[in-house]
Amino acid sequence: QLGIAFGGLRPSERAAMKGGALTLAIVAGVDARNTLSRTPPMGWMSWELFRCDIDCSKGEVGCISEWLYRNQTDALVDGGYTQAGYLGIHIDDCWMQKAPRNGAPLKADVNRFPSGMKSLGDYMHSKGAKFGLYTAESPTTCADYAASSDHEVEDAKTFASWGVDYMKVDGCGDTGYYKHGYQAMGAALEASGRPIEYSCSWPAYIGDNESTKPFAEFIMDGCNEWRNWEDIQCNWGSLSSIIDHWGDYGTVLAPFAGPGHWHDMDMLLVGANCITEDEEMTQMAIWAISASPLIMGNDLTKVFASSKAILLNSAAISVSQDPLGQMGIRLPAYTSKSAQQVWSRRLGNGDAAVALYNKLGAGVSAAQDSAACPSWHEVCGGRVEACGGGASDFLRGRLSSAAIANLSRAGALEACCMDANCEGFTFSVSGQKPAYEAATPERCGSNQPMRAVLAGGPADISVNFADVGMYGAVTVFDIWAQKALGTFYTSYTAKGVPLHGTSFLRFSAATESAIVV
């Protein structure tokens, strides 16, 4: 059912589209099962910074408790985020009672949620926010709290009675149950009597190859969005590896993204104070181009003004929430080895959103980047992706195949720490989400050598208009500066894009009044 958006183009333009810009015209080929999530969801989630912290002795607003979520709801509203479209307050793992269910309904921890979940949801609704909650298609959650396998109908009714608007449903157990479990939860949510957006984590547990995943089945199970791959960690290595993964599989993923069903790249680190401002801008741009949900993973009470400006940038949000719902991709001329990259997304009014991404810096060629990344190795207890966030395969160059096969997870970290170019790696265990292991000074200690200084710096990045489906005179709008840069022909070059930064642009067909001869 794959369609190509050639309508309204002249024959010469159709011919050009069949060249470099063909993949930008891919449209979603599977309709959504329900009418929810017509644009990628926006909101805030607790997991990135607050994890499963249940120690409330140091302060109730810093642990997983009703006080934390009330406090963040207030900050979401008072900070202007709800007005910009960030409506969800998403509770993640560890809200439940720790004790086994033994056939009883799911209950919140009475000490940390004394008012109950309905009261908390009512508070969010009174502020104009949506109530997001978490469970898993397994006997227990990933943090070993009670979950929903074999209780889908009962739990869906409970969630609806509490006023839940959005359910994130994790895995955390036997992957053989997921085919039945996720379908059962989707049907139960639809029958609950309340419209509840359904976020499925099933795809994240069935491998790294996106071309083998049954996305049409996820959609028909009622999933409105799904986590595809590894959890994001609060560092550049993790973020850049996710960007690479989406770039590598963009043409596979794009046909299955659209109104009602989205690929979720995971939480925004913007405002979490763990990456640079340029890196924050890159994440916002690539997430918007990729039509990923924009769910913040920060502490809304501690967001710096510069990060807040990125999150509330109306032009960036407009790209994310474009009603056409066509997912953008990295252009085929580029790979994860490319020092600079061009990403683009077709918008509903015919414009193109374009991200010019400086991954490695000026003066760094693709040959200096890692070959054949990602490079997976079978090791003791799992698999190591030895290029995650780094400049080369840190294992292949220093260890034999036999030594790699006998390597433990701790041994892989030690090897990474000894390599001045290794920022971290991904470790994958069958049936679990891949996890990013960062080679930080705290973890490496005396094993960490002086890190190599990145050779690259700001770079000029050019894009040909024909490669993004634009022809004739084109008006270029700078999304970060929120101003028009002028009218151009054939191509545009962004000057001095910072290392790890992105020039984020919107291209429009120039009107006659804008064209100066």
Secondary structure, DSSP 8 states (H G I E B T S, - for coil): --EE--TT--HHHHHHHTTTTGGGGEE--S--SSS--SS--EEEESHHHHTT---GGG-GGGSSSHHHHHHHHHHHHHTTHHHHT--EEE--SS-B-SS--TT----B-TTT-TT-HHHHHHHHHHTT-EEEEEEESSSB-TTS-B--TT-HHHHHHHHHHHT--EEEEE--S-GGGHHHHHHHHHHHHHTTTS--EEEE-GGGGS-S-GGGS-HHHHHHTT-SEEE-S----SSHHHHHHHHHHHHHHHHHHGGG-BTTBEEE---B-TTSSSS-HHHHHHHHHHHHHTT--EEE-S-TTS--HHHHHHHT-HHHHHHHT-TT----EE-TT--TT-SEEEEEEE-TTS-EEEEEEESS-TT--GGGS-SSSS-EEEETTEEEETTTTSSS-TTTTTS-HHHHHT--HHHHHHHHHH-TT--EEEEE-TTS--EEEE--HHHHGGG-------S---EEEEEEGGGGT--SEEEEEETTTTEEEEEEESEEEEEEE-TT-EEEEEEEE--GGG---
